[in-house]
Amino acid sequence: MAGEVGWAAPGTPRVLRAMNDRAALELMLEHGPLSRARIGTLTGLSKPTASQLLARLEAAGLVVVTGTSEGRPGPGAQLYGVNPRAAYAAGLDVNPRRVLAAVADLTGRVVGEFALPVPRRERPGAVRQVTDALDGAVRAAGLARRDVHRVVIGTPGAFDPSTGRLRYASHLPGWHGPGLLEELAAALPMPVEYENDVNLVAVAEQRLGAAAGYRDFVLLWSEEGLGAALVLGGRLHRGFTGGAGEVGFMPVPGAPLVRNVAKAGRGGFQELAGARVLPALARELGLDVPACGSPEAAVRLLRAAAAEEGGAVAGGEDDAGVYGRLLDSYATGLATGLAALVAVLDPQLVVLSGDVALAGGEPLRRRVAAELAELAAARPRLALGAVRERPVLRGALEAALAATRDDVFDTLAR
């Protein structure tokens, strides 16, 4: 219609209102329920303007009255919070053995979880794994699939943006078909995003853990394999094919070169500091341990070694000395690979995460930091990961929530 404008230019009242509305919502997410006066103080808005803002948000279904300030009568004492039911987001953590799924409301509170075992025999296809796991979490939340606004799925490896095929994850059966992303899009009614699992751990640490407030950091993940996440300028760096951070086969001193990475199963940084080297190191030092190189065996060894620092080793002083040398040797291997990453990226922070690295605790962190100080010119801070419970799933939820909030809050500007 003549004379009407279908969009709002920067600086117009509509855009300014939307900016103020979003700022208030972000403050409620950060601080919890707030009074009208407190919102006015934090945003710099007058009381009448803050009242109008809250009326708009309440009419839009984005805020609700949650109670009143203690000891204060009248409407001004009402506390307003983000309406948790305004939207829901879901995250999935996929590995060869199981799929974990969780649903969170708009405030970030987890309202439903589900764990789907994936049997080796009669393994269901990837689409079936995703829909069954998601539906299990949705049912646990008392919701329907259509109630979920957005889903983020974390997998090993990464989907190549030019081909849509999963790369760097040959150990994830059933996820390599050329039409998989299209099949998943057809099966799910909401937008779906895919992210590397270690990248999602970095998202969790950046939002909730050891990397909060850091814009340049490296996260080294040690479980079944070694992987890294790179955050530069506050954003994940994924690389041209999504393979940034696939450091397992990175050439390092003291490990054989890998000539055919696509088919090789050993070599590189993984050979020097992966979980399976720990039992071998322990046996070389004289410890009577099985030769099994499983992550569980590595975790047990590193926990025992860390306990040595507190004098809790059952084998006495001889074993305590051996465990100390085990930590020294493993720390050198980790620091060797990290030195290459630090030399190229010069991060402000390095985070050690994953069950294997975290099992070594502060004794391992301290040794890696000392070795890294000798091997690298830069001096990044070295920290242990703080998000310990299902960090991939937590990162998937955080990524899904961030996108969902953008979608929901941006409707205010329309």
NORZIJO-V734745 format. One record per residue. PHI is phi as a letter, one per 30 degrees, with the letter a starting at -180 (999 if undefined). PSI is psi in radians with two decimals (NA if undefined). Layout:
BEGIN
phi=PHI psi=PSI
phi=PHI psi=PSI
END
This chain:
BEGIN
phi=999 psi=2.42
phi=e psi=2.42
phi=i psi=-0.16
phi=c psi=2.60
phi=c psi=2.25
phi=d psi=0.05
phi=b psi=2.85
phi=c psi=2.17
phi=d psi=2.72
phi=e psi=2.38
phi=j psi=-0.16
phi=d psi=2.79
phi=e psi=-0.64
phi=d psi=-0.78
phi=d psi=-0.72
phi=d psi=-0.70
phi=d psi=-0.78
phi=d psi=-0.69
phi=d psi=-0.75
phi=d psi=-0.72
phi=d psi=-0.80
phi=d psi=-0.70
phi=e psi=-0.72
phi=d psi=-0.72
phi=d psi=-0.74
phi=d psi=-0.67
phi=d psi=-0.67
phi=d psi=-0.62
phi=d psi=-0.66
phi=d psi=-0.76
phi=c psi=-0.25
phi=i psi=-2.95
phi=e psi=2.43
phi=b psi=2.62
phi=d psi=2.90
phi=e psi=-0.74
phi=d psi=-0.71
phi=d psi=-0.69
phi=d psi=-0.72
phi=d psi=-0.71
phi=d psi=-0.79
phi=d psi=-0.54
phi=c psi=-0.28
phi=i psi=0.22
phi=d psi=2.65
phi=d psi=2.85
phi=d psi=-0.77
phi=d psi=-0.69
phi=d psi=-0.70
phi=d psi=-0.65
phi=d psi=-0.75
phi=d psi=-0.72
phi=e psi=-0.85
phi=d psi=-0.61
phi=d psi=-0.71
phi=d psi=-0.81
phi=d psi=-0.64
phi=d psi=-0.71
phi=d psi=-0.55
phi=d psi=-0.08
phi=i psi=0.28
phi=c psi=-0.34
phi=b psi=2.72
phi=b psi=2.70
phi=d psi=2.21
phi=c psi=-0.16
phi=l psi=-2.80
phi=b psi=2.69
phi=d psi=2.39
phi=d psi=2.25
phi=i psi=0.11
phi=c psi=2.11
phi=d psi=2.90
phi=i psi=3.00
phi=d psi=-0.52
phi=d psi=-0.25
phi=d psi=-0.13
phi=d psi=2.45
phi=c psi=2.35
phi=c psi=2.39
phi=b psi=2.84
phi=d psi=2.34
phi=d psi=1.93
phi=d psi=-0.42
phi=d psi=0.07
phi=d psi=-0.51
phi=a psi=2.76
phi=b psi=2.60
phi=b psi=2.72
phi=b psi=2.61
phi=b psi=2.58
phi=b psi=2.48
phi=b psi=1.99
phi=c psi=2.26
phi=b psi=3.08
phi=d psi=-0.35
phi=c psi=-0.47
phi=a psi=2.86
phi=b psi=2.16
phi=c psi=2.41
phi=b psi=2.57
phi=b psi=2.60
phi=c psi=2.37
phi=b psi=2.59
phi=d psi=-3.13
phi=d psi=-0.38
phi=d psi=-0.17
phi=j psi=-0.04
phi=d psi=2.25
phi=d psi=2.19
phi=c psi=-0.15
phi=a psi=2.40
phi=b psi=2.74
phi=a psi=2.43
phi=c psi=2.13
phi=c psi=1.90
phi=d psi=2.52
phi=c psi=1.79
phi=d psi=2.61
phi=d psi=-0.69
phi=d psi=2.52
phi=h psi=0.79
phi=d psi=2.20
phi=d psi=2.73
phi=d psi=2.91
phi=d psi=-0.71
phi=d psi=-0.74
phi=d psi=-0.71
phi=e psi=-0.83
phi=d psi=-0.86
phi=d psi=-0.67
phi=d psi=-0.75
phi=d psi=-0.78
phi=d psi=-0.78
phi=d psi=-0.62
phi=d psi=-0.74
phi=d psi=-0.66
phi=d psi=-0.77
phi=d psi=-0.70
phi=d psi=-0.47
phi=d psi=-0.09
phi=i psi=0.50
phi=c psi=3.12
phi=c psi=2.80
phi=e psi=-0.64
phi=d psi=-0.26
phi=d psi=-0.27
phi=d psi=2.16
phi=d psi=-0.61
phi=a psi=2.62
phi=b psi=2.42
phi=c psi=2.24
phi=c psi=2.17
phi=c psi=2.25
phi=b psi=2.80
phi=d psi=2.76
phi=i psi=-2.72
phi=a psi=2.62
phi=d psi=2.13
phi=d psi=2.10
phi=d psi=-0.38
phi=d psi=-0.40
phi=c psi=-0.35
phi=i psi=0.18
phi=c psi=2.58
phi=d psi=2.26
phi=b psi=2.83
phi=i psi=0.41
phi=b psi=1.01
phi=d psi=-0.30
phi=d psi=0.15
phi=c psi=1.53
phi=d psi=2.52
phi=i psi=0.05
phi=c psi=0.31
phi=c psi=0.15
phi=d psi=2.55
phi=d psi=-0.42
phi=c psi=0.31
phi=d psi=-0.78
phi=d psi=-0.66
phi=d psi=-0.68
phi=d psi=-0.71
phi=d psi=-0.70
phi=d psi=-0.64
phi=d psi=-0.50
phi=d psi=-0.38
phi=c psi=2.39
phi=d psi=-0.02
phi=b psi=2.86
phi=d psi=2.44
phi=b psi=2.32
phi=c psi=2.68
phi=b psi=2.41
phi=b psi=2.58
phi=d psi=2.44
phi=d psi=-0.70
phi=d psi=-0.62
phi=e psi=-0.66
phi=d psi=-0.56
phi=d psi=-0.71
phi=d psi=-0.68
phi=e psi=-0.78
phi=d psi=-0.75
phi=d psi=-0.62
phi=d psi=-0.63
phi=d psi=-0.56
phi=b psi=-0.17
phi=b psi=-2.38
phi=d psi=-0.38
phi=c psi=0.18
phi=e psi=2.22
phi=i psi=-0.07
phi=c psi=2.38
phi=c psi=-0.28
phi=b psi=1.88
phi=a psi=2.80
phi=c psi=2.33
phi=c psi=2.15
phi=c psi=2.14
phi=c psi=2.23
phi=b psi=1.83
phi=b psi=-1.97
phi=d psi=-0.59
phi=b psi=3.10
phi=c psi=2.35
phi=b psi=2.88
phi=b psi=2.67
phi=c psi=2.42
phi=c psi=2.11
phi=c psi=2.05
phi=b psi=2.20
phi=i psi=0.49
phi=i psi=-0.04
phi=b psi=2.57
phi=d psi=2.38
phi=c psi=1.99
phi=c psi=-0.37
phi=i psi=2.98
phi=d psi=-0.70
phi=c psi=0.17
phi=i psi=0.11
phi=c psi=0.12
phi=d psi=2.29
phi=j psi=-0.07
phi=d psi=1.36
phi=c psi=-0.01
phi=e psi=-0.68
phi=c psi=0.26
phi=d psi=2.26
phi=d psi=2.27
phi=b psi=2.65
phi=d psi=2.44
phi=j psi=0.01
phi=b psi=2.56
phi=d psi=2.57
phi=d psi=2.60
phi=c psi=1.98
phi=d psi=-0.51
phi=b psi=1.42
phi=d psi=-0.62
phi=d psi=-0.49
phi=c psi=-0.26
phi=d psi=2.61
phi=c psi=-0.14
phi=b psi=2.88
phi=j psi=2.97
phi=i psi=-2.75
phi=e psi=-0.63
phi=e psi=-0.65
phi=d psi=-0.49
phi=d psi=-0.61
phi=b psi=0.25
phi=d psi=2.95
phi=e psi=-0.63
phi=d psi=-0.20
phi=d psi=-0.32
phi=d psi=-0.81
phi=e psi=-0.63
phi=d psi=-0.74
phi=d psi=-0.73
phi=d psi=-0.73
phi=d psi=-0.67
phi=d psi=-0.53
phi=d psi=-0.01
phi=j psi=0.10
phi=d psi=2.43
phi=d psi=1.53
phi=b psi=2.67
phi=d psi=2.71
phi=d psi=-0.09
phi=e psi=2.29
phi=c psi=0.63
phi=d psi=2.75
phi=e psi=-0.61
phi=d psi=-0.70
phi=d psi=-0.69
phi=d psi=-0.72
phi=d psi=-0.77
phi=d psi=-0.75
phi=d psi=-0.78
phi=d psi=-0.59
phi=d psi=-0.74
phi=d psi=-0.69
phi=d psi=-0.71
phi=d psi=-0.63
phi=d psi=-0.47
phi=e psi=-0.60
phi=d psi=-0.51
phi=c psi=0.17
phi=i psi=0.47
phi=c psi=0.35
phi=d psi=2.24
phi=d psi=-0.44
phi=d psi=-0.06
phi=j psi=-2.96
phi=d psi=-0.62
phi=d psi=-0.87
phi=d psi=-0.62
phi=e psi=-0.75
phi=d psi=-0.68
phi=d psi=-0.74
phi=d psi=-0.65
phi=d psi=-0.72
phi=d psi=-0.57
phi=d psi=-0.79
phi=d psi=-0.72
phi=e psi=-0.82
phi=d psi=-0.77
phi=d psi=-0.67
phi=d psi=-0.67
phi=d psi=-0.72
phi=d psi=-0.81
phi=d psi=-0.79
phi=d psi=-0.53
phi=d psi=-0.83
phi=d psi=-0.70
phi=d psi=-0.57
phi=d psi=-0.64
phi=d psi=-0.75
phi=d psi=-0.73
phi=d psi=-0.67
phi=d psi=-0.61
phi=d psi=-0.72
phi=c psi=-0.42
phi=h psi=0.99
phi=d psi=2.79
phi=d psi=-0.47
phi=b psi=2.51
phi=b psi=2.25
phi=c psi=2.23
phi=c psi=2.19
phi=b psi=3.08
phi=j psi=2.66
phi=e psi=-0.66
phi=d psi=-0.92
phi=d psi=-0.71
phi=d psi=-0.43
phi=d psi=-0.52
phi=d psi=-0.31
phi=h psi=-2.68
phi=d psi=-0.65
phi=e psi=-0.70
phi=d psi=-0.77
phi=e psi=-0.77
phi=d psi=-0.73
phi=d psi=-0.72
phi=d psi=-0.73
phi=d psi=-0.74
phi=d psi=-0.74
phi=d psi=-0.74
phi=d psi=-0.60
phi=d psi=-0.49
phi=d psi=-0.42
phi=c psi=-0.35
phi=b psi=2.51
phi=d psi=-0.65
phi=d psi=2.80
phi=b psi=1.24
phi=d psi=2.68
phi=d psi=2.49
phi=c psi=2.20
phi=b psi=2.70
phi=d psi=2.51
phi=e psi=2.45
phi=c psi=-0.30
phi=c psi=1.71
phi=c psi=-0.49
phi=c psi=1.96
phi=h psi=1.05
phi=d psi=-0.58
phi=d psi=-0.82
phi=d psi=-0.73
phi=d psi=-0.72
phi=d psi=-0.68
phi=d psi=-0.74
phi=d psi=-0.74
phi=d psi=-0.72
phi=d psi=-0.73
phi=d psi=-0.69
phi=d psi=-0.71
phi=d psi=-0.78
phi=d psi=-0.68
phi=d psi=-0.78
phi=d psi=-0.69
phi=e psi=-0.82
phi=d psi=-0.83
phi=d psi=-0.80
phi=d psi=-0.57
phi=d psi=-0.30
phi=d psi=-0.31
phi=d psi=-0.42
phi=d psi=-0.07
phi=c psi=NA
END
